[in-house]
């Protein structure tokens, strides 16, 4: 356990953050978690994944505009009693517990979900933020989703707003600000592979791998 380490990646939508994280995790030989955390949190809590999908990287404004009473369609057998209610804060705690457990068991790379704050007391961690130029972000989103420039820009604005509000709310730090991370990097400068190379070298030096 003493040799375990974690890499936490924050990212702008369209910056290639997930792809970079996957490639970096593969190179380092560690487990990769992004949307996979939703499934794990659902399985470990006994709650339907829809709860976590609705709350995913959203601040505590509560689900569906208010307190969301749990009812049978959203709960697996043997879960929490239907008289309970869940807010985004409650779901954040469940997901946080999953992240802490995984980090205690093995070396991991986490994308988003305030993992850097959740694991702030972990003795061996590297916190990275990945950005990209507006043009590259739009081009990547157009290629992935087959959408127009205008639609890509709208997606970017909504995702960045949601992620920044979520991060700022739970971490009490500023999403995307250099002071919040160990390294901030623009993936447009070196490209995806070059960015992976750079981060790998940085992580290796910081954590003495």
Secondary structure, 3 states (H helix, E strand, C coil): CCCCCEEEEEECCCCCHHHHHHHHHHHHCCEEECCHHHHHHHHHHCECHHHHHHHCCCCCCCHHHCCEECCHHHECCCCCCCCCEECHHHHHHHHHHHHHHHHHHCCEEEECCCHHHHCCCCCCEEEEEEECCHHHHHHHHHHHHCCCHHHHHHHHHHHHHHHHHHHHHHHCCCCCCHHHCCEEEEHHHHHHHHHHHHHHHHHHHHHCC
